[in-house]
Amino acid sequence: MSDAHEAIRNLLGIYCERMDAGDFDGLAALFNHARMTDEEGNVFATGTAEIAAMWHKQTILYDGSPRTRHITANPVITLSEGGTTARCRSSYIVFQDVPDVAPLRPIISGRYVDTFQSANSVWQWAERRYAVDHVVDLSHHLQ
């Protein structure tokens, strides 16, 4: 496995950690030069400030945490010939547990298609496409 593969897998893990911690500013910093789109490529947020504002506005917190566990699995990473861009397809599932309100359960699952770029040997997101495959109940997670 190349250094690029390891760096990209680490970014996927850091995304989950920061989301589950409710660290939306730190999370948005991962997308400093990126855009977020739906499955068809329609942009709904671009850059750190917009992305942080989106998560702060839409995510319900319980004592500073969304009470979630984001799991990103099965990453398939393809590097460009020049090795400065990469595409990663992966699956995600989000679990949530809100004591006395909603027991631990999966609330949403789907797919990410990410584009990464390397700048000065540092990998970063260029785009994240969200595809939702299954939704159970987001009423305790998103506003």
N, CA, C and O atoms as CSV, one atom per row, in Angstrom:
chain,resi,resn,atom,element,x,y,z
A,1,MET,N,N,0.854,-1.174,0.000
A,1,MET,CA,C,0.000,0.000,0.000
A,1,MET,C,C,0.899,1.236,0.000
A,1,MET,O,O,1.896,1.286,0.720
A,2,SER,N,N,0.544,2.218,-0.801
A,2,SER,CA,C,1.350,3.433,-0.922
A,2,SER,C,C,1.072,4.405,0.215
A,2,SER,O,O,0.087,4.274,0.942
A,3,ASP,N,N,1.964,5.386,0.350
A,3,ASP,CA,C,1.753,6.452,1.335
A,3,ASP,C,C,0.457,7.196,1.047
A,3,ASP,O,O,-0.233,7.620,1.974
A,4,ALA,N,N,0.119,7.360,-0.229
A,4,ALA,CA,C,-1.118,8.050,-0.606
A,4,ALA,C,C,-2.331,7.280,-0.095
A,4,ALA,O,O,-3.256,7.873,0.460
A,5,HIS,N,N,-2.330,5.972,-0.280
A,5,HIS,CA,C,-3.443,5.155,0.209
A,5,HIS,C,C,-3.596,5.302,1.724
A,5,HIS,O,O,-4.705,5.468,2.233
A,6,GLU,N,N,-2.479,5.240,2.431
A,6,GLU,CA,C,-2.526,5.362,3.889
A,6,GLU,C,C,-3.032,6.739,4.309
A,6,GLU,O,O,-3.850,6.842,5.223
A,7,ALA,N,N,-2.561,7.788,3.660
A,7,ALA,CA,C,-2.993,9.149,3.995
A,7,ALA,C,C,-4.491,9.326,3.758
A,7,ALA,O,O,-5.180,9.946,4.568
A,8,ILE,N,N,-4.991,8.789,2.661
A,8,ILE,CA,C,-6.417,8.914,2.341
A,8,ILE,C,C,-7.259,8.109,3.325
A,8,ILE,O,O,-8.296,8.590,3.783
A,9,ARG,N,N,-6.833,6.901,3.655
A,9,ARG,CA,C,-7.558,6.105,4.661
A,9,ARG,C,C,-7.582,6.835,6.007
A,9,ARG,O,O,-8.592,6.816,6.710
A,10,ASN,N,N,-6.469,7.475,6.358
A,10,ASN,CA,C,-6.435,8.245,7.606
A,10,ASN,C,C,-7.425,9.397,7.570
A,10,ASN,O,O,-8.096,9.657,8.570
A,11,LEU,N,N,-7.535,10.091,6.449
A,11,LEU,CA,C,-8.507,11.181,6.334
A,11,LEU,C,C,-9.930,10.667,6.525
A,11,LEU,O,O,-10.746,11.323,7.172
A,12,LEU,N,N,-10.228,9.504,5.967
A,12,LEU,CA,C,-11.560,8.917,6.149
A,12,LEU,C,C,-11.840,8.669,7.633
A,12,LEU,O,O,-12.947,8.922,8.109
A,13,GLY,N,N,-10.846,8.180,8.352
A,13,GLY,CA,C,-11.006,7.925,9.779
A,13,GLY,C,C,-11.118,9.199,10.597
A,13,GLY,O,O,-11.931,9.278,11.518
A,14,ILE,N,N,-10.307,10.199,10.268
A,14,ILE,CA,C,-10.351,11.479,10.983
A,14,ILE,C,C,-11.707,12.143,10.781
A,14,ILE,O,O,-12.248,12.741,11.711
A,15,TYR,N,N,-12.258,12.043,9.581
A,15,TYR,CA,C,-13.601,12.573,9.314
A,15,TYR,C,C,-14.599,11.985,10.313
A,15,TYR,O,O,-15.365,12.721,10.934
A,16,CYS,N,N,-14.588,10.671,10.465
A,16,CYS,CA,C,-15.525,10.006,11.385
A,16,CYS,C,C,-15.300,10.455,12.824
A,16,CYS,O,O,-16.258,10.747,13.540
A,17,GLU,N,N,-14.040,10.513,13.252
A,17,GLU,CA,C,-13.735,10.921,14.626
A,17,GLU,C,C,-14.246,12.327,14.922
A,17,GLU,O,O,-14.883,12.560,15.950
A,18,ARG,N,N,-13.966,13.254,14.024
A,18,ARG,CA,C,-14.361,14.642,14.265
A,18,ARG,C,C,-15.873,14.822,14.194
A,18,ARG,O,O,-16.437,15.599,14.965
A,19,MET,N,N,-16.530,14.121,13.289
A,19,MET,CA,C,-17.985,14.205,13.209
A,19,MET,C,C,-18.608,13.684,14.498
A,19,MET,O,O,-19.502,14.319,15.058
A,20,ASP,N,N,-18.145,12.538,14.968
A,20,ASP,CA,C,-18.712,11.945,16.176
A,20,ASP,C,C,-18.409,12.764,17.430
A,20,ASP,O,O,-19.155,12.696,18.407
A,21,ALA,N,N,-17.329,13.531,17.413
A,21,ALA,CA,C,-16.976,14.396,18.544
A,21,ALA,C,C,-17.731,15.722,18.505
A,21,ALA,O,O,-17.687,16.492,19.464
A,22,GLY,N,N,-18.422,15.988,17.397
A,22,GLY,CA,C,-19.094,17.274,17.244
A,22,GLY,C,C,-18.115,18.396,16.956
A,22,GLY,O,O,-18.438,19.566,17.161
A,23,ASP,N,N,-16.916,18.058,16.481
A,23,ASP,CA,C,-15.877,19.041,16.148
A,23,ASP,C,C,-16.066,19.487,14.698
A,23,ASP,O,O,-15.286,19.121,13.819
A,24,PHE,N,N,-17.103,20.277,14.462
A,24,PHE,CA,C,-17.452,20.658,13.100
A,24,PHE,C,C,-16.454,21.626,12.477
A,24,PHE,O,O,-16.267,21.618,11.261
A,25,ASP,N,N,-15.810,22.461,13.292
A,25,ASP,CA,C,-14.796,23.359,12.748
A,25,ASP,C,C,-13.562,22.566,12.319
A,25,ASP,O,O,-13.010,22.801,11.245
A,26,GLY,N,N,-13.133,21.626,13.163
A,26,GLY,CA,C,-12.012,20.766,12.802
A,26,GLY,C,C,-12.343,19.880,11.621
A,26,GLY,O,O,-11.493,19.615,10.771
A,27,LEU,N,N,-13.569,19.431,11.573
A,27,LEU,CA,C,-14.036,18.610,10.463
A,27,LEU,C,C,-14.027,19.404,9.162
A,27,LEU,O,O,-13.544,18.924,8.137
A,28,ALA,N,N,-14.560,20.614,9.210
A,28,ALA,CA,C,-14.615,21.452,8.010
A,28,ALA,C,C,-13.221,21.816,7.517
A,28,ALA,O,O,-13.022,22.027,6.321
A,29,ALA,N,N,-12.252,21.891,8.429
A,29,ALA,CA,C,-10.876,22.202,8.024
A,29,ALA,C,C,-10.322,21.134,7.079
A,29,ALA,O,O,-9.437,21.420,6.272
A,30,LEU,N,N,-10.834,19.915,7.174
A,30,LEU,CA,C,-10.417,18.855,6.250
A,30,LEU,C,C,-10.876,19.149,4.825
A,30,LEU,O,O,-10.327,18.603,3.867
A,31,PHE,N,N,-11.880,20.009,4.686
A,31,PHE,CA,C,-12.477,20.319,3.384
A,31,PHE,C,C,-12.166,21.760,2.965
A,31,PHE,O,O,-12.965,22.402,2.282
A,32,ASN,N,N,-11.005,22.255,3.377
A,32,ASN,CA,C,-10.620,23.643,3.137
A,32,ASN,C,C,-10.773,24.068,1.679
A,32,ASN,O,O,-11.256,25.165,1.400
A,33,HIS,N,N,-10.369,23.215,0.761
A,33,HIS,CA,C,-10.424,23.545,-0.669
A,33,HIS,C,C,-11.399,22.629,-1.403
A,33,HIS,O,O,-11.219,22.343,-2.586
A,34,ALA,N,N,-12.424,22.175,-0.703
A,34,ALA,CA,C,-13.310,21.165,-1.284
A,34,ALA,C,C,-14.736,21.666,-1.408
A,34,ALA,O,O,-15.130,22.689,-0.848
A,35,ARG,N,N,-15.482,20.892,-2.169
A,35,ARG,CA,C,-16.923,21.137,-2.271
A,35,ARG,C,C,-17.633,19.843,-1.912
A,35,ARG,O,O,-17.094,18.748,-2.073
A,36,MET,N,N,-18.850,19.998,-1.424
A,36,MET,CA,C,-19.697,18.858,-1.101
A,36,MET,C,C,-20.864,18.867,-2.060
A,36,MET,O,O,-21.463,19.908,-2.331
A,37,THR,N,N,-21.177,17.683,-2.571
A,37,THR,CA,C,-22.243,17.581,-3.559
A,37,THR,C,C,-23.145,16.397,-3.240
A,37,THR,O,O,-22.803,15.517,-2.451
A,38,ASP,N,N,-24.305,16.407,-3.878
A,38,ASP,CA,C,-25.151,15.221,-3.824
A,38,ASP,C,C,-24.636,14.236,-4.868
A,38,ASP,O,O,-23.620,14.473,-5.521
A,39,GLU,N,N,-25.341,13.150,-5.008
A,39,GLU,CA,C,-24.912,12.072,-5.906
A,39,GLU,C,C,-24.776,12.529,-7.358
A,39,GLU,O,O,-23.933,12.016,-8.094
A,40,GLU,N,N,-25.601,13.490,-7.771
A,40,GLU,CA,C,-25.572,13.977,-9.151
A,40,GLU,C,C,-24.539,15.083,-9.372
A,40,GLU,O,O,-24.351,15.532,-10.503
A,41,GLY,N,N,-23.872,15.524,-8.312
A,41,GLY,CA,C,-22.865,16.566,-8.452
A,41,GLY,C,C,-23.361,17.970,-8.171
A,41,GLY,O,O,-22.632,18.935,-8.400
A,42,ASN,N,N,-24.596,18.110,-7.676
A,42,ASN,CA,C,-25.119,19.429,-7.307
A,42,ASN,C,C,-24.442,19.890,-6.018
A,42,ASN,O,O,-24.551,19.229,-4.986
A,43,VAL,N,N,-23.749,21.016,-6.078
A,43,VAL,CA,C,-22.969,21.518,-4.945
A,43,VAL,C,C,-23.897,22.096,-3.884
A,43,VAL,O,O,-24.791,22.881,-4.200
A,44,PHE,N,N,-23.684,21.707,-2.608
A,44,PHE,CA,C,-24.463,22.305,-1.522
A,44,PHE,C,C,-23.594,23.007,-0.490
A,44,PHE,O,O,-24.134,23.689,0.381
A,45,ALA,N,N,-22.284,22.874,-0.548
A,45,ALA,CA,C,-21.386,23.633,0.327
A,45,ALA,C,C,-19.977,23.576,-0.249
A,45,ALA,O,O,-19.563,22.564,-0.815
A,46,THR,N,N,-19.246,24.681,-0.095
A,46,THR,CA,C,-17.882,24.780,-0.603
A,46,THR,C,C,-17.003,25.472,0.432
A,46,THR,O,O,-17.373,26.520,0.961
A,47,GLY,N,N,-15.847,24.894,0.721
A,47,GLY,CA,C,-14.868,25.524,1.598
A,47,GLY,C,C,-15.196,25.417,3.074
A,47,GLY,O,O,-16.308,25.067,3.468
A,48,THR,N,N,-14.196,25.729,3.870
A,48,THR,CA,C,-14.273,25.546,5.316
A,48,THR,C,C,-15.453,26.259,5.961
A,48,THR,O,O,-16.211,25.639,6.707
A,49,ALA,N,N,-15.620,27.543,5.690
A,49,ALA,CA,C,-16.657,28.330,6.377
A,49,ALA,C,C,-18.059,27.814,6.068
A,49,ALA,O,O,-18.864,27.629,6.981
A,50,GLU,N,N,-18.357,27.581,4.798
A,50,GLU,CA,C,-19.695,27.094,4.417
A,50,GLU,C,C,-19.968,25.705,4.983
A,50,GLU,O,O,-21.066,25.419,5.459
A,51,ILE,N,N,-18.962,24.854,4.924
A,51,ILE,CA,C,-19.147,23.478,5.382
A,51,ILE,C,C,-19.329,23.441,6.896
A,51,ILE,O,O,-20.190,22.715,7.394
A,52,ALA,N,N,-18.533,24.211,7.634
A,52,ALA,CA,C,-18.693,24.271,9.094
A,52,ALA,C,C,-20.068,24.812,9.455
A,52,ALA,O,O,-20.740,24.268,10.330
A,53,ALA,N,N,-20.488,25.877,8.789
A,53,ALA,CA,C,-21.804,26.474,9.067
A,53,ALA,C,C,-22.921,25.469,8.810
A,53,ALA,O,O,-23.886,25.401,9.572
A,54,MET,N,N,-22.793,24.687,7.735
A,54,MET,CA,C,-23.801,23.684,7.408
A,54,MET,C,C,-23.928,22.664,8.542
A,54,MET,O,O,-25.036,22.378,8.995
A,55,TRP,N,N,-22.800,22.115,9.001
A,55,TRP,CA,C,-22.861,21.102,10.053
A,55,TRP,C,C,-23.345,21.690,11.376
A,55,TRP,O,O,-24.116,21.051,12.092
A,56,HIS,N,N,-22.892,22.918,11.708
A,56,HIS,CA,C,-23.359,23.555,12.942
A,56,HIS,C,C,-24.874,23.764,12.906
A,56,HIS,O,O,-25.555,23.578,13.914
A,57,LYS,N,N,-25.390,24.148,11.754
A,57,LYS,CA,C,-26.816,24.460,11.625
A,57,LYS,C,C,-27.692,23.209,11.635
A,57,LYS,O,O,-28.761,23.209,12.244
A,58,GLN,N,N,-27.255,22.154,10.973
A,58,GLN,CA,C,-28.155,21.020,10.765
A,58,GLN,C,C,-28.009,19.889,11.776
A,58,GLN,O,O,-28.912,19.057,11.874
A,59,THR,N,N,-26.916,19.819,12.529
A,59,THR,CA,C,-26.687,18.669,13.402
A,59,THR,C,C,-27.144,18.959,14.828
A,59,THR,O,O,-26.764,19.972,15.414
A,60,ILE,N,N,-27.947,18.081,15.371
A,60,ILE,CA,C,-28.422,18.201,16.749
A,60,ILE,C,C,-27.344,17.647,17.681
A,60,ILE,O,O,-26.851,16.536,17.486
A,61,LEU,N,N,-26.987,18.441,18.700
A,61,LEU,CA,C,-25.975,18.018,19.665
A,61,LEU,C,C,-26.614,17.746,21.023
A,61,LEU,O,O,-27.597,18.379,21.407
A,62,TYR,N,N,-26.030,16.791,21.735
A,62,TYR,CA,C,-26.440,16.425,23.087
A,62,TYR,C,C,-25.197,16.570,23.959
A,62,TYR,O,O,-24.295,15.734,23.897
A,63,ASP,N,N,-25.145,17.619,24.768
A,63,ASP,CA,C,-23.946,17.908,25.565
A,63,ASP,C,C,-22.695,17.956,24.687
A,63,ASP,O,O,-21.650,17.419,25.053
A,64,GLY,N,N,-22.811,18.603,23.529
A,64,GLY,CA,C,-21.670,18.818,22.648
A,64,GLY,C,C,-21.372,17.718,21.656
A,64,GLY,O,O,-20.442,17.844,20.860
A,65,SER,N,N,-22.138,16.643,21.684
A,65,SER,CA,C,-21.894,15.508,20.789
A,65,SER,C,C,-23.179,15.122,20.063
A,65,SER,O,O,-24.263,15.221,20.639
A,66,PRO,N,N,-23.076,14.685,18.812
A,66,PRO,CA,C,-24.275,14.201,18.123
A,66,PRO,C,C,-24.685,12.789,18.562
A,66,PRO,O,O,-25.697,12.260,18.102
A,67,ARG,N,N,-23.898,12.188,19.448
A,67,ARG,CA,C,-24.165,10.830,19.954
A,67,ARG,C,C,-24.214,9.811,18.810
A,67,ARG,O,O,-25.062,8.920,18.785
A,68,THR,N,N,-23.290,9.967,17.875
A,68,THR,CA,C,-23.230,9.094,16.704
A,68,THR,C,C,-21.923,8.323,16.664
A,68,THR,O,O,-20.958,8.643,17.358
A,69,ARG,N,N,-21.930,7.291,15.823
A,69,ARG,CA,C,-20.715,6.575,15.453
A,69,ARG,C,C,-20.772,6.412,13.948
A,69,ARG,O,O,-21.567,5.632,13.424
A,70,HIS,N,N,-19.911,7.164,13.250
A,70,HIS,CA,C,-19.813,7.075,11.797
A,70,HIS,C,C,-18.789,6.001,11.450
A,70,HIS,O,O,-17.683,5.990,11.990
A,71,ILE,N,N,-19.156,5.116,10.563
A,71,ILE,CA,C,-18.268,4.059,10.091
A,71,ILE,C,C,-18.136,4.214,8.580
A,71,ILE,O,O,-19.134,4.200,7.860
A,72,THR,N,N,-16.909,4.362,8.108
A,72,THR,CA,C,-16.638,4.377,6.671
A,72,THR,C,C,-15.892,3.086,6.354
A,72,THR,O,O,-14.889,2.776,6.997
A,73,ALA,N,N,-16.371,2.335,5.372
A,73,ALA,CA,C,-15.817,1.013,5.098
A,73,ALA,C,C,-15.584,0.792,3.612
A,73,ALA,O,O,-16.092,1.519,2.759
A,74,ASN,N,N,-14.806,-0.226,3.341
A,74,ASN,CA,C,-14.564,-0.718,1.983
A,74,ASN,C,C,-14.045,0.348,1.025
A,74,ASN,O,O,-14.544,0.450,-0.096
A,75,PRO,N,N,-13.046,1.155,1.437
A,75,PRO,CA,C,-12.547,2.171,0.512
A,75,PRO,C,C,-11.808,1.539,-0.667
A,75,PRO,O,O,-10.945,0.679,-0.494
A,76,VAL,N,N,-12.167,1.983,-1.854
A,76,VAL,CA,C,-11.479,1.576,-3.078
A,76,VAL,C,C,-10.820,2.839,-3.616
A,76,VAL,O,O,-11.497,3.747,-4.099
A,77,ILE,N,N,-9.487,2.889,-3.528
A,77,ILE,CA,C,-8.726,4.094,-3.856
A,77,ILE,C,C,-7.990,3.885,-5.167
A,77,ILE,O,O,-7.273,2.901,-5.342
A,78,THR,N,N,-8.178,4.826,-6.087
A,78,THR,CA,C,-7.504,4.786,-7.379
A,78,THR,C,C,-6.706,6.065,-7.549
A,78,THR,O,O,-7.268,7.160,-7.548
A,79,LEU,N,N,-5.392,5.924,-7.696
A,79,LEU,CA,C,-4.523,7.084,-7.900
A,79,LEU,C,C,-4.434,7.439,-9.374
A,79,LEU,O,O,-4.475,6.562,-10.237
A,80,SER,N,N,-4.312,8.729,-9.657
A,80,SER,CA,C,-4.101,9.171,-11.035
A,80,SER,C,C,-2.697,8.764,-11.473
A,80,SER,O,O,-1.854,8.414,-10.647
A,81,GLU,N,N,-2.460,8.812,-12.770
A,81,GLU,CA,C,-1.148,8.437,-13.295
A,81,GLU,C,C,-0.033,9.271,-12.691
A,81,GLU,O,O,1.035,8.747,-12.373
A,82,GLY,N,N,-0.272,10.551,-12.532
A,82,GLY,CA,C,0.749,11.427,-11.968
A,82,GLY,C,C,0.879,11.325,-10.465
A,82,GLY,O,O,1.845,11.825,-9.887
A,83,GLY,N,N,-0.093,10.676,-9.819
A,83,GLY,CA,C,-0.047,10.484,-8.384
A,83,GLY,C,C,-0.388,11.707,-7.558
A,83,GLY,O,O,-0.111,11.744,-6.359
A,84,THR,N,N,-0.996,12.724,-8.194
A,84,THR,CA,C,-1.334,13.942,-7.441
A,84,THR,C,C,-2.829,14.065,-7.160
A,84,THR,O,O,-3.247,14.948,-6.411
A,85,THR,N,N,-3.628,13.194,-7.749
A,85,THR,CA,C,-5.056,13.149,-7.443
A,85,THR,C,C,-5.456,11.688,-7.232
A,85,THR,O,O,-4.779,10.767,-7.689
A,86,ALA,N,N,-6.554,11.508,-6.539
A,86,ALA,CA,C,-7.053,10.156,-6.285
A,86,ALA,C,C,-8.561,10.206,-6.165
A,86,ALA,O,O,-9.147,11.233,-5.824
A,87,ARG,N,N,-9.169,9.080,-6.453
A,87,ARG,CA,C,-10.612,8.916,-6.283
A,87,ARG,C,C,-10.806,7.770,-5.304
A,87,ARG,O,O,-10.096,6.766,-5.361
A,88,CYS,N,N,-11.763,7.923,-4.411
A,88,CYS,CA,C,-12.038,6.888,-3.415
A,88,CYS,C,C,-13.538,6.664,-3.335
A,88,CYS,O,O,-14.303,7.593,-3.078
A,89,ARG,N,N,-13.950,5.422,-3.558
A,89,ARG,CA,C,-15.342,5.024,-3.358
A,89,ARG,C,C,-15.404,4.257,-2.041
A,89,ARG,O,O,-14.579,3.379,-1.789
A,90,SER,N,N,-16.379,4.590,-1.207
A,90,SER,CA,C,-16.516,3.892,0.071
A,90,SER,C,C,-17.981,3.853,0.483
A,90,SER,O,O,-18.830,4.533,-0.094
A,91,SER,N,N,-18.249,3.049,1.484
A,91,SER,CA,C,-19.595,2.941,2.049
A,91,SER,C,C,-19.579,3.532,3.448
A,91,SER,O,O,-18.552,3.524,4.126
A,92,TYR,N,N,-20.730,4.044,3.875
A,92,TYR,CA,C,-20.825,4.546,5.244
A,92,TYR,C,C,-22.114,4.066,5.887
A,92,TYR,O,O,-23.108,3.780,5.221
A,93,ILE,N,N,-22.054,3.991,7.209
A,93,ILE,CA,C,-23.239,3.744,8.024
A,93,ILE,C,C,-23.071,4.578,9.285
A,93,ILE,O,O,-21.971,4.686,9.828
A,94,VAL,N,N,-24.159,5.159,9.742
A,94,VAL,CA,C,-24.130,5.985,10.945
A,94,VAL,C,C,-25.069,5.364,11.975
A,94,VAL,O,O,-26.239,5.099,11.697
A,95,PHE,N,N,-24.528,5.140,13.166
A,95,PHE,CA,C,-25.311,4.671,14.302
A,95,PHE,C,C,-25.519,5.849,15.246
A,95,PHE,O,O,-24.680,6.747,15.317
A,96,GLN,N,N,-26.632,5.847,15.969
A,96,GLN,CA,C,-26.876,6.887,16.956
A,96,GLN,C,C,-27.530,6.278,18.185
A,96,GLN,O,O,-28.338,5.353,18.089
A,97,ASP,N,N,-27.161,6.819,19.344
A,97,ASP,CA,C,-27.733,6.399,20.623
A,97,ASP,C,C,-28.001,7.652,21.444
A,97,ASP,O,O,-27.068,8.343,21.853
A,98,VAL,N,N,-29.266,7.944,21.682
A,98,VAL,CA,C,-29.653,9.081,22.516
A,98,VAL,C,C,-30.392,8.502,23.720
A,98,VAL,O,O,-31.554,8.112,23.604
A,99,PRO,N,N,-29.719,8.442,24.888
A,99,PRO,CA,C,-30.339,7.830,26.067
A,99,PRO,C,C,-31.711,8.427,26.383
A,99,PRO,O,O,-31.924,9.635,26.277
A,100,ASP,N,N,-32.615,7.565,26.766
A,100,ASP,CA,C,-33.987,7.932,27.146
A,100,ASP,C,C,-34.804,8.514,25.996
A,100,ASP,O,O,-35.940,8.941,26.202
A,101,VAL,N,N,-34.242,8.536,24.789
A,101,VAL,CA,C,-34.968,9.085,23.635
A,101,VAL,C,C,-34.983,8.084,22.484
A,101,VAL,O,O,-36.047,7.711,21.988
A,102,ALA,N,N,-33.807,7.657,22.070
A,102,ALA,CA,C,-33.691,6.745,20.930
A,102,ALA,C,C,-32.543,5.771,21.203
A,102,ALA,O,O,-31.403,6.203,21.378
A,103,PRO,N,N,-32.822,4.469,21.242
A,103,PRO,CA,C,-31.777,3.487,21.525
A,103,PRO,C,C,-30.794,3.366,20.361
A,103,PRO,O,O,-31.070,3.807,19.245
A,104,LEU,N,N,-29.641,2.758,20.649
A,104,LEU,CA,C,-28.619,2.557,19.626
A,104,LEU,C,C,-29.208,1.836,18.424
A,104,LEU,O,O,-29.815,0.772,18.546
A,105,ARG,N,N,-29.013,2.448,17.254
A,105,ARG,CA,C,-29.522,1.849,16.018
A,105,ARG,C,C,-28.864,2.540,14.835
A,105,ARG,O,O,-28.377,3.664,14.961
A,106,PRO,N,N,-28.847,1.868,13.676
A,106,PRO,CA,C,-28.383,2.553,12.466
A,106,PRO,C,C,-29.441,3.569,12.040
A,106,PRO,O,O,-30.639,3.291,12.101
A,107,ILE,N,N,-28.992,4.748,11.609
A,107,ILE,CA,C,-29.959,5.764,11.188
A,107,ILE,C,C,-29.857,6.108,9.707
A,107,ILE,O,O,-30.820,6.598,9.117
A,108,ILE,N,N,-28.692,5.855,9.099
A,108,ILE,CA,C,-28.529,6.164,7.677
A,108,ILE,C,C,-27.328,5.390,7.144
A,108,ILE,O,O,-26.370,5.132,7.873
A,109,SER,N,N,-27.388,5.022,5.869
A,109,SER,CA,C,-26.231,4.409,5.213
A,109,SER,C,C,-26.234,4.806,3.747
A,109,SER,O,O,-27.261,5.177,3.179
A,110,GLY,N,N,-25.064,4.717,3.163
A,110,GLY,CA,C,-24.942,5.083,1.758
A,110,GLY,C,C,-23.513,4.961,1.273
A,110,GLY,O,O,-22.737,4.131,1.746
A,111,ARG,N,N,-23.186,5.823,0.303
A,111,ARG,CA,C,-21.873,5.760,-0.344
A,111,ARG,C,C,-21.279,7.153,-0.461
A,111,ARG,O,O,-21.991,8.143,-0.630
A,112,TYR,N,N,-19.954,7.204,-0.366
A,112,TYR,CA,C,-19.200,8.413,-0.669
A,112,TYR,C,C,-18.395,8.155,-1.934
A,112,TYR,O,O,-17.874,7.059,-2.137
A,113,VAL,N,N,-18.298,9.164,-2.773
A,113,VAL,CA,C,-17.322,9.165,-3.854
A,113,VAL,C,C,-16.499,10.425,-3.628
A,113,VAL,O,O,-16.978,11.542,-3.820
A,114,ASP,N,N,-15.257,10.222,-3.217
A,114,ASP,CA,C,-14.380,11.327,-2.861
A,114,ASP,C,C,-13.308,11.530,-3.913
A,114,ASP,O,O,-12.816,10.577,-4.517
A,115,THR,N,N,-12.956,12.783,-4.120
A,115,THR,CA,C,-11.799,13.137,-4.928
A,115,THR,C,C,-10.815,13.829,-4.002
A,115,THR,O,O,-11.180,14.746,-3.267
A,116,PHE,N,N,-9.571,13.389,-4.041
A,116,PHE,CA,C,-8.512,13.962,-3.222
A,116,PHE,C,C,-7.439,14.545,-4.128
A,116,PHE,O,O,-7.265,14.117,-5.269
A,117,GLN,N,N,-6.727,15.528,-3.597
A,117,GLN,CA,C,-5.586,16.085,-4.318
A,117,GLN,C,C,-4.424,16.209,-3.346
A,117,GLN,O,O,-4.614,16.403,-2.146
A,118,SER,N,N,-3.226,16.093,-3.885
A,118,SER,CA,C,-2.026,16.245,-3.078
A,118,SER,C,C,-1.415,17.601,-3.389
A,118,SER,O,O,-1.126,17.913,-4.545
A,119,ALA,N,N,-1.222,18.404,-2.349
A,119,ALA,CA,C,-0.568,19.707,-2.489
A,119,ALA,C,C,0.605,19.726,-1.514
A,119,ALA,O,O,0.421,19.594,-0.304
A,120,ASN,N,N,1.797,19.890,-2.047
A,120,ASN,CA,C,3.009,19.859,-1.207
A,120,ASN,C,C,3.090,18.571,-0.393
A,120,ASN,O,O,3.456,18.587,0.782
A,121,SER,N,N,2.746,17.470,-1.027
A,121,SER,CA,C,2.792,16.127,-0.430
A,121,SER,C,C,1.793,15.918,0.703
A,121,SER,O,O,1.933,14.980,1.488
A,122,VAL,N,N,0.789,16.785,0.792
A,122,VAL,CA,C,-0.269,16.630,1.793
A,122,VAL,C,C,-1.576,16.354,1.060
A,122,VAL,O,O,-1.994,17.141,0.210
A,123,TRP,N,N,-2.223,15.232,1.390
A,123,TRP,CA,C,-3.482,14.876,0.745
A,123,TRP,C,C,-4.635,15.611,1.405
A,123,TRP,O,O,-4.685,15.751,2.627
A,124,GLN,N,N,-5.566,16.082,0.572
A,124,GLN,CA,C,-6.743,16.789,1.076
A,124,GLN,C,C,-7.921,16.526,0.153
A,124,GLN,O,O,-7.754,16.139,-1.003
A,125,TRP,N,N,-9.112,16.744,0.687
A,125,TRP,CA,C,-10.313,16.573,-0.114
A,125,TRP,C,C,-10.422,17.664,-1.166
A,125,TRP,O,O,-10.101,18.824,-0.909
A,126,ALA,N,N,-10.873,17.285,-2.341
A,126,ALA,CA,C,-11.260,18.243,-3.382
A,126,ALA,C,C,-12.778,18.217,-3.552
A,126,ALA,O,O,-13.397,19.237,-3.853
A,127,GLU,N,N,-13.372,17.030,-3.354
A,127,GLU,CA,C,-14.825,16.894,-3.474
A,127,GLU,C,C,-15.292,15.666,-2.704
A,127,GLU,O,O,-14.612,14.640,-2.659
A,128,ARG,N,N,-16.466,15.796,-2.100
A,128,ARG,CA,C,-17.150,14.646,-1.504
A,128,ARG,C,C,-18.557,14.607,-2.067
A,128,ARG,O,O,-19.322,15.562,-1.933
A,129,ARG,N,N,-18.892,13.474,-2.708
A,129,ARG,CA,C,-20.254,13.235,-3.201
A,129,ARG,C,C,-20.952,12.285,-2.241
A,129,ARG,O,O,-20.445,11.210,-1.919
A,130,TYR,N,N,-22.125,12.708,-1.795
A,130,TYR,CA,C,-22.931,11.904,-0.873
A,130,TYR,C,C,-24.026,11.183,-1.651
A,130,TYR,O,O,-24.742,11.789,-2.449
A,131,ALA,N,N,-24.141,9.899,-1.409
A,131,ALA,CA,C,-25.277,9.136,-1.922
A,131,ALA,C,C,-25.919,8.444,-0.726
A,131,ALA,O,O,-25.236,7.766,0.041
A,132,VAL,N,N,-27.209,8.609,-0.567
A,132,VAL,CA,C,-27.946,7.992,0.533
A,132,VAL,C,C,-28.690,6.785,-0.018
A,132,VAL,O,O,-29.456,6.899,-0.975
A,133,ASP,N,N,-28.460,5.632,0.592
A,133,ASP,CA,C,-29.136,4.408,0.168
A,133,ASP,C,C,-30.280,4.015,1.100
A,133,ASP,O,O,-31.328,3.558,0.643
A,134,HIS,N,N,-30.080,4.192,2.404
A,134,HIS,CA,C,-31.088,3.780,3.385
A,134,HIS,C,C,-31.168,4.816,4.498
A,134,HIS,O,O,-30.143,5.271,5.007
A,135,VAL,N,N,-32.380,5.186,4.870
A,135,VAL,CA,C,-32.601,6.116,5.976
A,135,VAL,C,C,-33.630,5.492,6.905
A,135,VAL,O,O,-34.669,5.010,6.456
A,136,VAL,N,N,-33.341,5.502,8.196
A,136,VAL,CA,C,-34.289,4.992,9.181
A,136,VAL,C,C,-34.999,6.170,9.828
A,136,VAL,O,O,-36.182,6.404,9.578
A,137,ASP,N,N,-34.274,6.915,10.662
A,137,ASP,CA,C,-34.887,8.035,11.386
A,137,ASP,C,C,-33.794,9.038,11.716
A,137,ASP,O,O,-32.916,8.754,12.530
A,138,LEU,N,N,-33.841,10.197,11.097
A,138,LEU,CA,C,-32.841,11.241,11.337
A,138,LEU,C,C,-33.357,12.342,12.258
A,138,LEU,O,O,-32.687,13.360,12.433
A,139,SER,N,N,-34.531,12.155,12.845
A,139,SER,CA,C,-35.163,13.228,13.615
A,139,SER,C,C,-34.391,13.609,14.876
A,139,SER,O,O,-34.585,14.705,15.402
A,140,HIS,N,N,-33.525,12.735,15.371
A,140,HIS,CA,C,-32.719,13.056,16.549
A,140,HIS,C,C,-31.291,13.417,16.155
A,140,HIS,O,O,-30.447,13.647,17.020
A,141,HIS,N,N,-31.019,13.467,14.852
A,141,HIS,CA,C,-29.663,13.739,14.361
A,141,HIS,C,C,-29.580,15.051,13.584
A,141,HIS,O,O,-28.658,15.838,13.799
A,142,LEU,N,N,-30.530,15.291,12.688
A,142,LEU,CA,C,-30.470,16.481,11.832
A,142,LEU,C,C,-31.704,17.345,12.014
A,142,LEU,O,O,-32.802,16.848,12.263
A,143,GLN,N,N,-31.502,18.654,11.884
A,143,GLN,CA,C,-32.614,19.607,11.972
A,143,GLN,C,C,-33.118,19.922,10.581
A,143,GLN,O,O,-34.055,20.706,10.426
